[in-house]
Amino acid sequence: MNIGIIVNSRCKVCLVHDGSFDATPLWVGYHVDTRKLEIIYDTSATYEIDWEATDEMNIYLMKINKILIMRVEDGNPIEGFETSFLRLKDGKVMNE
């Protein structure tokens, strides 16, 4: 599965992928210490994304509370989930 993260013209952050997930995504966690993302499913399973935020993307990710996850086939959106975005440190949710 290919996964990418984009910031649209309204500065909304979207996670775009081209494959199906094994379960329904509930949250996206951002590990601030490693600058990595993981998807957390309704089954409590997780999917770690092999990607690391740049300094510029880190600034966006430290400000958001929601993220849209969109599955795309042949350039067209197929399904989407608006999920809560959690900032994690040492594997625990950071207090705001």
C-alpha distances in whole Angstrom, upper triangle without the diagonal:
4,6,10,13,16,20,22,25,26,25,23,19,16,13,10,7,6,5,8,9,12,15,16,15,19,19,17,19,19,21,24,25,22,20,17,15,14,14,16,16,20,20,20,17,15,11,12,10,11,13,17,19,21,25,25,22,23,26,24,22,26,27,25,25,22,19,17,14,13,10,11,12,14,15,16,15,15,15,16,17,20,20,22,21,23,24,24,26,27,25,27,27,29,32,32
4,7,10,13,17,19,22,24,22,20,17,14,11,8,6,6,7,10,12,15,17,18,16,19,19,16,18,18,20,22,24,21,19,16,14,14,14,17,18,21,22,22,19,16,13,13,10,10,11,15,16,19,22,22,19,21,23,21,20,24,25,23,24,21,17,16,13,12,10,10,11,13,13,15,14,15,15,16,17,19,19,21,20,22,23,23,26,27,25,27,27,28,31,31
4,7,10,14,16,19,21,19,17,13,10,7,6,4,7,9,11,11,15,16,16,14,17,16,13,15,15,17,19,21,18,16,13,11,11,11,15,16,20,21,20,18,15,11,11,8,9,9,12,13,16,19,19,15,17,20,18,16,20,21,19,20,17,14,13,10,10,9,10,12,14,13,15,14,15,14,14,14,16,16,18,17,18,19,20,23,24,22,24,23,25,28,27
4,7,10,13,16,18,16,14,11,8,6,5,6,9,12,14,15,18,19,18,16,18,16,13,15,14,17,18,20,17,14,12,11,12,13,17,18,22,23,22,20,17,14,13,9,10,9,11,11,13,16,15,12,15,17,15,14,18,19,17,18,16,13,12,10,10,11,11,14,15,13,15,14,16,15,14,15,16,16,18,16,18,18,20,22,24,22,24,23,24,27,26
4,7,10,13,14,12,11,7,6,5,6,9,12,15,16,16,20,20,19,16,17,15,12,13,12,15,16,19,16,13,12,10,12,13,16,18,21,23,22,21,17,15,14,10,12,9,11,10,11,14,13,9,12,14,11,11,14,15,13,15,13,10,10,9,10,12,13,16,17,15,16,15,17,16,14,14,14,14,15,13,16,16,18,20,23,21,23,21,22,24,23
4,6,10,11,9,8,6,5,6,7,11,14,17,19,19,23,22,21,18,19,17,14,16,15,18,18,21,19,15,15,13,16,16,19,21,24,26,25,24,21,18,17,14,15,13,13,11,12,14,12,9,12,13,10,11,15,15,13,15,13,10,10,10,11,13,13,16,17,14,15,14,17,16,14,15,14,15,16,15,17,18,20,23,25,24,25,23,23,25,24
4,7,8,5,5,5,6,9,11,14,17,20,22,22,25,25,23,20,20,18,15,17,16,19,18,21,20,16,16,15,18,18,21,23,25,28,27,26,23,21,20,17,18,15,15,13,13,14,11,9,12,12,8,10,13,13,11,14,13,10,11,12,13,16,16,19,20,17,17,16,19,18,16,16,15,16,16,14,17,18,21,23,26,25,26,23,23,25,22
4,5,5,5,7,8,11,12,15,18,21,22,23,27,26,24,21,21,20,18,20,19,22,22,25,24,20,20,18,20,20,23,25,27,30,29,28,26,24,23,20,21,19,19,16,17,18,14,12,15,15,12,13,16,15,13,16,14,12,11,13,13,16,15,19,19,16,16,15,18,17,15,16,15,17,18,17,20,21,24,26,30,28,29,26,26,27,25
4,5,7,10,11,15,15,19,21,25,26,27,30,29,27,24,25,23,21,23,22,25,24,28,27,23,23,22,24,24,27,28,30,33,33,32,29,27,27,24,25,22,22,19,19,19,15,14,17,16,13,16,18,16,15,18,16,15,14,16,16,19,19,22,22,18,18,17,21,20,18,19,18,19,20,19,23,23,27,29,32,31,31,29,28,29,26
4,5,9,11,15,16,20,23,25,26,27,30,29,26,23,23,21,20,22,21,24,24,27,27,23,23,22,24,23,25,27,29,32,31,31,29,27,26,24,26,23,23,20,20,20,16,15,17,15,12,14,16,14,13,15,14,13,13,16,16,20,20,23,24,20,20,18,21,20,18,18,16,18,18,17,21,21,25,28,31,30,30,27,26,26,23
4,6,9,13,15,19,22,25,26,25,29,28,25,22,22,19,17,19,18,21,20,23,23,19,20,18,21,21,23,25,27,30,29,29,26,25,24,21,23,20,19,16,16,16,12,11,13,12,8,11,13,11,10,13,12,11,12,15,16,19,20,23,24,21,21,19,22,21,18,18,15,16,16,15,18,18,22,24,28,27,26,24,23,23,21
4,7,10,12,16,19,22,22,22,25,24,21,18,18,16,14,16,16,19,19,23,22,18,18,16,18,18,20,22,24,27,26,26,23,22,21,19,21,19,19,16,17,17,14,12,14,13,9,10,13,11,8,10,9,8,8,11,13,16,17,21,22,19,18,16,19,17,14,14,11,13,13,12,15,17,20,23,26,25,24,22,21,22,20
4,7,10,13,17,19,20,19,23,22,19,16,16,14,12,13,13,16,16,20,19,15,15,13,15,14,17,19,21,24,23,23,20,18,18,16,17,15,15,13,14,15,13,10,11,12,8,8,11,10,8,10,8,6,7,9,11,14,16,19,21,18,18,15,18,16,13,13,11,11,12,10,13,14,17,20,23,22,22,20,20,21,19
4,6,10,13,15,16,16,19,19,16,14,14,13,11,13,13,17,18,21,20,16,15,12,14,13,16,17,19,22,22,21,18,16,16,14,16,14,15,14,16,17,15,12,14,15,11,11,14,14,11,12,9,6,5,6,7,10,12,16,17,15,14,12,14,13,10,10,9,10,12,11,14,16,19,22,24,23,23,21,21,23,22
4,7,10,12,13,13,16,16,14,12,13,12,9,12,12,16,17,20,18,15,13,10,11,10,13,15,18,20,19,18,15,13,13,11,13,12,13,13,15,18,16,13,14,16,13,12,15,16,13,14,11,7,6,5,6,9,10,14,16,14,14,12,13,12,10,10,10,10,12,11,14,16,18,21,23,21,22,20,21,23,23
4,7,10,11,12,16,16,15,13,15,15,13,15,16,19,21,23,21,18,16,13,13,12,15,16,19,21,21,19,17,14,14,12,14,13,15,15,17,20,19,15,17,19,16,15,19,19,17,17,14,10,8,6,5,6,7,10,12,11,11,9,11,10,9,11,12,13,16,15,18,19,21,24,26,24,25,24,25,27,26
4,6,8,9,13,14,14,13,16,15,14,16,17,20,22,24,22,19,16,14,13,12,15,15,18,20,20,18,16,13,13,11,13,13,16,17,19,22,21,18,20,22,19,18,22,22,20,20,17,13,11,8,6,5,6,9,11,11,11,10,10,10,10,12,14,15,17,17,19,21,22,25,27,24,26,25,27,29,29
4,7,10,13,15,15,15,18,18,17,20,21,23,26,27,25,22,19,17,16,15,18,17,20,21,22,19,18,15,16,14,15,16,19,20,22,26,25,21,24,26,23,22,25,26,23,24,20,17,14,11,8,5,5,6,9,9,10,9,9,10,12,14,17,18,21,20,23,25,26,28,30,27,29,28,30,33,32
4,7,10,12,13,13,17,18,17,19,21,23,26,28,25,23,20,17,16,14,16,15,18,18,19,17,15,13,15,13,15,17,20,22,24,28,27,23,25,28,25,23,27,27,25,24,21,18,15,12,10,7,8,8,11,13,13,12,10,11,12,14,17,18,21,21,23,25,25,28,29,26,28,28,30,33,33
4,7,9,10,11,15,16,16,19,21,23,26,28,26,24,21,17,15,13,14,13,15,15,17,15,14,12,15,14,17,19,22,23,26,29,29,25,26,29,26,24,27,28,25,24,21,18,15,11,10,7,10,10,14,15,14,12,10,10,11,12,16,16,19,20,22,24,25,28,29,25,27,26,29,32,32
4,5,7,8,12,13,13,16,18,21,24,26,23,22,18,15,13,10,11,9,11,12,13,11,10,9,12,13,15,17,21,22,25,28,28,24,25,27,25,22,25,26,23,22,19,16,14,11,11,9,12,14,17,18,17,15,13,11,11,12,15,14,17,18,19,22,22,25,25,22,24,23,26,29,29
4,7,9,12,14,15,17,20,22,25,27,25,24,20,17,14,11,11,8,10,9,11,9,10,10,13,14,17,20,23,25,28,31,31,27,27,30,28,25,27,28,25,24,21,19,18,14,15,13,16,17,21,22,21,18,16,14,14,14,17,16,19,19,21,23,23,26,26,22,24,24,27,29,30
4,6,9,12,13,16,19,21,25,27,25,24,20,17,14,10,9,6,7,7,9,8,10,10,14,16,19,21,24,25,28,31,31,27,27,29,27,24,26,27,24,22,19,17,16,13,14,13,17,18,22,23,21,18,16,13,13,12,15,14,16,17,19,21,21,25,25,21,22,22,25,27,28
4,6,10,12,15,18,21,24,26,25,23,20,16,13,10,9,5,6,8,10,10,11,11,15,16,20,21,23,24,27,30,29,25,25,27,25,22,24,24,21,19,16,14,13,11,12,12,16,18,22,22,20,17,14,11,10,8,11,10,13,15,16,20,20,24,25,21,21,20,23,25,26
4,6,8,11,14,17,20,22,21,20,17,13,10,6,6,4,6,9,9,9,9,10,12,13,17,18,20,20,24,26,25,22,22,24,21,18,20,21,17,15,13,11,10,8,11,12,15,18,22,21,20,16,15,12,10,7,9,7,10,11,13,16,17,20,21,18,18,17,20,22,22
4,7,10,13,16,19,22,21,20,17,14,11,8,6,5,6,9,9,10,10,12,14,15,19,20,21,21,24,26,25,22,21,23,20,17,19,19,16,13,11,10,11,10,13,15,18,21,25,24,22,19,18,14,12,8,8,6,7,9,11,14,15,19,20,17,16,15,17,19,19
4,6,10,13,15,18,18,16,14,10,9,6,5,7,9,11,10,11,10,11,12,13,17,17,18,18,21,22,22,18,18,19,17,14,15,16,13,10,9,9,10,10,13,15,19,22,26,24,23,20,19,16,13,9,9,5,5,6,7,10,12,15,17,14,13,12,14,16,16
4,7,10,12,15,15,13,10,7,6,5,6,9,12,14,12,12,9,9,10,10,14,13,14,14,17,19,19,15,14,16,14,11,13,14,11,10,9,7,9,9,13,15,18,21,24,23,22,19,19,16,13,11,10,7,6,5,6,9,10,14,16,13,13,11,13,16,16
4,6,9,12,12,10,8,6,5,6,7,11,13,15,12,12,10,10,9,10,13,13,13,13,16,17,18,14,13,15,14,10,11,13,11,10,11,10,13,12,16,18,21,25,27,26,26,23,23,20,17,14,13,10,9,6,5,6,6,10,12,9,10,8,11,13,14
4,6,9,9,7,6,5,7,9,11,14,17,19,16,16,12,12,10,10,12,11,10,9,13,14,15,11,9,12,11,8,9,11,11,11,12,11,14,14,17,20,22,26,28,26,26,24,25,22,19,17,15,13,11,7,6,5,6,8,11,10,10,9,10,13,14
4,5,6,5,5,6,8,11,13,16,19,20,17,16,13,13,10,11,12,11,10,10,13,14,16,13,10,13,14,10,10,14,14,14,15,15,18,18,21,23,25,28,31,29,30,27,28,25,23,20,19,16,14,11,9,6,5,6,8,7,9,9,10,13,14
4,6,5,7,9,12,15,16,20,22,24,20,20,17,17,14,14,15,13,10,9,12,11,13,12,8,11,12,9,8,12,13,14,16,16,19,20,23,25,27,31,33,31,31,29,30,28,25,23,21,18,16,12,10,6,6,6,9,10,10,10,9,13,13
4,6,8,11,13,17,18,22,24,25,22,21,18,18,14,15,15,13,11,11,13,13,15,14,11,14,15,13,12,16,17,18,20,19,23,23,26,28,30,33,35,33,34,32,33,31,28,26,24,21,19,16,13,10,8,6,7,9,11,12,11,15,16
4,5,9,11,15,17,21,24,24,21,20,16,15,12,12,11,10,8,9,11,12,15,13,11,14,15,13,13,17,18,19,20,19,22,21,24,25,27,30,32,31,32,30,31,29,26,25,24,21,19,16,14,11,10,9,9,10,13,14,14,18,19
4,7,10,14,16,20,23,24,21,20,16,15,12,11,11,8,5,5,8,9,12,9,7,11,12,9,10,14,14,16,17,16,18,18,21,23,25,28,29,28,29,27,28,26,24,22,21,19,17,14,12,10,10,10,12,12,14,14,14,17,18
4,7,10,13,17,20,21,18,16,13,11,8,7,7,6,5,7,10,12,14,11,10,13,14,11,12,15,15,16,16,15,17,16,19,20,22,25,27,25,26,24,25,24,21,20,19,17,16,13,12,10,10,11,12,11,14,14,15,18,19
4,7,10,13,17,18,15,14,10,9,6,6,8,7,8,9,12,14,15,12,11,14,13,10,12,15,13,14,13,12,14,12,15,17,19,22,25,23,24,21,22,20,18,16,16,13,13,10,10,9,10,12,13,12,13,13,15,18,18
4,6,10,13,14,12,10,6,5,4,6,9,10,11,12,16,18,19,15,15,18,16,13,15,17,15,15,14,12,14,12,15,16,19,22,24,23,24,21,21,19,17,15,15,12,12,10,10,11,10,13,14,11,13,13,15,18,19
4,6,10,11,10,8,5,5,6,8,11,12,14,15,19,21,21,17,17,20,18,14,17,18,15,14,13,11,12,10,13,14,17,20,23,22,22,19,18,16,14,12,12,10,10,10,10,12,12,15,16,13,14,14,17,19,20
4,7,8,6,6,5,7,9,11,15,16,17,18,22,24,24,20,20,22,20,17,18,20,17,15,14,13,14,12,15,16,20,22,26,25,24,21,20,17,15,12,13,10,10,10,10,13,12,15,16,12,13,13,16,18,20
4,5,5,5,6,8,11,13,17,19,21,22,25,27,27,23,23,25,23,20,21,22,19,17,15,14,14,12,15,15,19,21,25,25,24,20,19,16,14,11,13,10,12,13,13,16,16,19,19,16,16,16,19,21,22
4,5,7,9,12,15,17,21,22,24,25,29,30,30,27,26,28,25,22,24,24,21,18,17,16,16,14,17,17,21,23,27,27,25,22,20,17,15,12,14,11,13,14,15,18,18,21,22,18,18,17,20,22,23
4,5,9,11,15,18,21,23,25,26,30,32,32,29,28,30,28,25,26,27,24,22,20,19,19,17,19,19,23,25,29,29,27,24,22,19,18,16,17,15,16,17,17,20,19,22,22,18,18,18,22,24,26
4,6,10,13,16,19,21,23,24,28,29,30,26,25,28,26,22,24,25,22,20,19,18,19,17,20,20,24,26,30,30,29,26,24,21,19,16,17,14,15,15,15,17,16,18,18,14,14,15,19,21,23
4,7,10,13,16,19,21,22,26,28,29,25,25,27,26,22,24,25,23,21,20,19,19,17,19,19,22,24,28,28,27,24,23,20,19,17,18,15,16,16,16,18,16,18,18,14,16,16,20,23,25
4,6,10,13,15,17,19,22,25,25,22,21,24,22,19,21,23,20,19,18,16,17,15,17,17,21,23,26,26,26,23,22,19,18,16,17,14,15,14,13,15,14,16,16,12,14,15,18,21,23
4,6,10,12,14,16,20,23,23,20,20,23,21,18,20,22,20,19,18,16,16,13,15,15,18,20,23,23,23,21,20,18,17,15,17,14,15,14,14,16,15,17,17,14,16,17,20,23,24
4,6,9,11,13,17,20,21,17,17,20,19,16,18,21,19,19,18,16,17,14,17,17,19,22,24,24,24,22,22,20,19,17,18,16,16,14,14,14,13,15,15,13,15,16,18,22,23
4,6,9,11,14,17,18,15,15,19,17,15,17,20,18,19,17,15,15,13,15,15,17,19,22,21,22,20,20,19,18,17,18,16,17,14,15,15,15,16,17,15,18,18,20,23,24
4,7,10,13,17,18,15,15,19,19,16,19,22,20,21,20,18,18,16,17,17,19,21,23,22,24,22,23,22,21,20,21,19,20,18,18,17,17,18,18,17,20,20,22,25,26
4,7,10,13,14,11,12,16,15,13,16,19,18,20,19,16,17,16,17,18,19,21,23,21,23,22,23,22,21,20,20,19,19,16,17,16,16,17,18,17,20,20,21,24,24
4,7,10,11,9,9,13,13,12,14,17,17,19,19,17,18,17,19,20,22,24,26,24,26,24,26,25,23,22,21,20,19,16,16,14,14,15,16,16,19,19,19,22,22
4,7,8,6,6,9,10,9,11,14,14,17,17,15,17,17,19,21,22,25,26,24,25,24,26,25,22,21,20,19,18,15,15,13,14,15,17,17,19,18,18,21,20
4,5,5,6,9,10,10,12,15,16,19,19,18,19,20,21,23,24,27,28,25,27,26,28,27,25,24,23,22,21,18,18,16,17,17,20,20,22,21,20,23,22
4,6,5,7,9,10,11,13,15,18,20,19,21,22,24,26,27,30,31,28,30,28,31,30,27,26,24,23,22,18,18,16,17,17,20,21,22,21,19,22,20
4,5,5,7,9,10,12,14,17,18,17,19,20,22,24,25,28,29,26,27,26,29,28,25,24,23,22,21,18,18,16,18,19,22,23,23,22,21,22,21
4,5,5,6,9,10,11,14,15,13,16,17,18,21,22,25,26,23,25,23,25,24,22,21,19,18,17,14,15,14,16,17,20,20,21,19,19,21,19
4,5,5,6,9,10,13,15,14,17,18,20,23,24,28,29,26,27,26,28,26,23,22,20,18,17,13,13,11,13,14,17,17,18,17,15,17,16
4,6,5,7,9,13,15,15,17,19,22,25,26,29,31,28,28,27,29,27,24,23,20,19,17,14,14,12,15,16,19,20,20,18,16,17,15
4,6,5,7,10,11,11,14,16,18,21,23,26,28,25,25,23,25,24,20,19,17,16,15,12,13,12,15,17,20,20,20,18,16,18,15
4,5,6,9,10,9,13,14,17,20,22,26,27,25,25,23,25,22,19,18,15,14,12,9,10,8,11,14,17,17,16,14,13,15,13
4,6,9,11,12,16,17,21,24,26,29,31,28,29,26,28,26,22,20,17,15,13,10,9,7,11,12,16,16,15,13,11,12,10
4,7,10,11,15,17,20,24,25,29,31,28,28,25,27,25,21,19,16,15,12,10,11,10,13,15,19,19,18,15,13,13,11
4,6,8,11,14,17,20,22,26,28,25,25,22,24,21,18,16,12,11,9,7,9,9,13,16,19,19,17,14,13,14,11
4,7,11,13,17,20,23,26,29,26,25,22,23,20,17,14,10,9,6,5,7,9,12,16,19,18,16,12,12,12,10
4,7,10,13,17,19,23,26,23,22,19,20,17,13,10,7,6,4,5,8,11,14,18,21,19,18,15,15,16,14
4,6,10,13,16,19,22,20,19,15,17,14,10,8,6,5,6,6,10,12,15,19,21,19,19,16,17,18,17
4,6,10,12,16,19,16,15,12,13,10,7,6,4,6,9,9,13,16,18,22,24,22,22,19,21,22,21
4,7,10,14,16,15,14,10,11,8,5,5,6,7,10,11,14,16,19,22,24,22,22,20,22,24,23
4,6,10,13,11,10,6,7,6,4,7,9,11,14,15,18,20,22,26,28,25,26,24,26,27,26
4,7,10,10,8,6,6,5,6,9,12,14,17,18,20,23,24,28,29,27,28,26,28,30,30
4,7,6,5,4,5,7,9,12,15,17,20,21,24,26,27,30,32,30,31,29,31,33,32
4,5,5,6,7,10,12,15,18,20,24,24,27,29,31,34,35,33,34,33,35,37,36
4,6,8,10,13,15,19,21,24,27,27,30,32,33,36,38,35,37,36,37,40,39
4,7,9,12,14,17,19,22,25,25,28,30,32,35,36,34,35,34,35,37,36
4,6,9,11,15,17,20,23,24,27,29,32,35,37,34,35,33,35,37,35
4,6,8,11,14,16,20,21,24,27,29,32,34,32,32,30,32,34,32
4,7,11,14,16,20,21,25,27,29,33,34,31,32,30,32,34,33
4,7,10,13,17,18,22,24,26,30,32,29,29,27,29,31,30
4,7,9,13,15,18,21,23,27,29,26,26,24,26,27,26
4,6,10,12,15,18,20,24,26,23,23,21,23,24,23
4,7,9,13,16,19,22,25,22,21,19,20,21,20
4,6,9,13,15,19,21,19,18,15,17,18,17
4,6,10,13,16,19,16,15,12,14,14,14
4,7,10,13,16,14,13,10,11,13,12
4,6,10,13,11,9,6,8,10,10
4,7,10,9,8,6,6,9,9
4,7,6,5,4,5,9,11
4,5,5,6,6,10,12
4,6,8,9,13,15
4,7,9,13,15
4,6,9,12
4,7,9
4,6
4
